[in-house]
Amino acid sequence: MEKQICTRCIQDNSVPGINFDINGVCNFCHLHDELCEIFPNGERGTQQLNKIIKDIKKQSKNKEFDCVVGISGGRDSIYLLYNAVKVWQLRVLAVHSDDYFDNPIATENMKKAVEKLNVKFINVCYPKELAYELKRDFLRASVPDLNMGTDIAIATALYSTAYKYGIKNIFIGQSFRTEGVKPLEWSFFDGKYLKTVHNMFGKILLPKWTPENPTYNLDLKEIFYYAFIKGIKTFTPNYYINYVRKDAEDIIKEELDWVYPGAHYFDDLYHSFIAYVHRVKFHINLNMNSDSALIRDGQMTREEALNRMNKPYHIENDKIIEDCLKTINVSQQEFDKIMKLPLKTFKNYNTNYNIIKMLKYPIKMVSALNIVPKVVYKKYFEFGISK
């Protein structure tokens, strides 16, 4: 297949579900423009965000906390925490999900931030051996979703903490303007998918779900319980602000003594291993996705991104990769065999995807109501699936 690169960003036709208009501009760029209309970050964005915050304060007036803020120690989440406390004057409960691969720099960043901002902090840890086994499971499944266990754990930690404390609002630090929208075949979030892969490749039984301690159980019925029965909503406040990474860094370095972990997503050392497997086995370059977002937002030049495009991500550290394999108990011999397995995606496993497709219009409605992030509808129904 002849290589085609978007004339506006740097995403090419290796990206699942990509297509180009008559001017060579990709559909992910058009999605960015559409999301900018839905989530303005100028005066209209400020007005929308102020209304959200006002409603949250009114709703939680007689409670201890206004919202849960998920943090990892990286730039995005720490800046969100800073804004939530200092700028929006919210009573925050900070929550972190520890998958046992935390970058020590990020750990220290979280510690300093919660102390300086004087907020309550909860670090949620699920059984270590199960966390490691889930990483082995998805490696052996030969799919790109190598961090599915951690991704599910983050969501369940946020939901369960909100449930325990009677909090109705969760803030997460994601921004499509700096991260883009990952193709679905590269990043499929689904609790049934996790259970299917774990049942095929794992041996440790998943603990039973309870609202207070869901561990890795987050299928559609659990999401329905938290979101509809308990009324817990998820917000992405960075969508509404002029979030410039350099400016955000300057603020949190000055105010919170924040230290750069070394790269975006490198608040978790396992991403060094993921970056290597993605590049070598799947020919996936997630930097292409996030750098394209920065180009669209004017935070990176296209020339700079093109220069980075075909180089290994600098977080690929041989020592860290070796340590990751040892930690999850995968031998070099087994790893070499795994790297040669046929490539698969979530479509090769039993998931909720067919059910989700049938729920297209209800999901569109709950996205509009902020019960789930609005970008969910776009990602699951319009982007990132190859024909």
Number of C-alpha atoms within 10 A of each C-alpha: 5 5 7 15 16 21 15 15 24 23 28 18 16 15 22 17 17 18 16 18 10 6 9 13 18 23 18 26 21 13 19 18 15 12 17 17 12 14 22 19 20 11 11 14 20 16 14 16 23 14 12 14 19 13 12 17 18 11 14 17 11 9 12 13 20 25 28 27 24 25 29 25 30 27 27 22 21 27 24 25 30 21 16 21 15 11 10 14 13 19 18 24 23 26 23 21 23 20 22 17 15 17 20 14 19 25 18 14 26 25 15 16 24 20 12 13 15 11 15 13 20 15 11 19 16 17 12 12 12 22 20 20 20 26 24 20 23 21 22 21 24 21 24 23 23 26 19 22 26 20 18 20 25 23 20 25 26 25 29 20 21 26 17 11 15 18 26 22 23 24 23 21 21 17 18 21 26 25 18 22 22 19 22 22 20 21 20 21 21 20 22 18 20 25 21 15 20 23 14 12 17 19 12 12 9 16 13 10 13 11 17 15 18 20 26 27 26 23 17 14 11 19 19 15 13 21 19 13 10 16 16 23 22 23 21 21 23 25 22 22 17 16 20 15 15 10 11 17 19 13 15 21 16 9 13 21 15 25 16 17 20 14 14 16 18 20 23 23 23 25 22 21 21 19 22 22 20 18 17 12 17 17 12 18 21 21 20 22 22 21 27 29 26 23 21 19 19 13 17 15 15 19 12 11 19 16 9 15 17 12 10 14 17 12 21 19 15 12 10 16 21 14 15 21 18 12 13 17 15 16 11 12 8 11 14 10 10 17 16 10 13 11 14 14 16 24 14 11 17 14 21 16 18 10 10 16 12 10 11 13 12 12 20 17 14 18 18 14 13 17 20 21 16 22 18 15 20 15 18 19 15 15 21 22 17 12 5
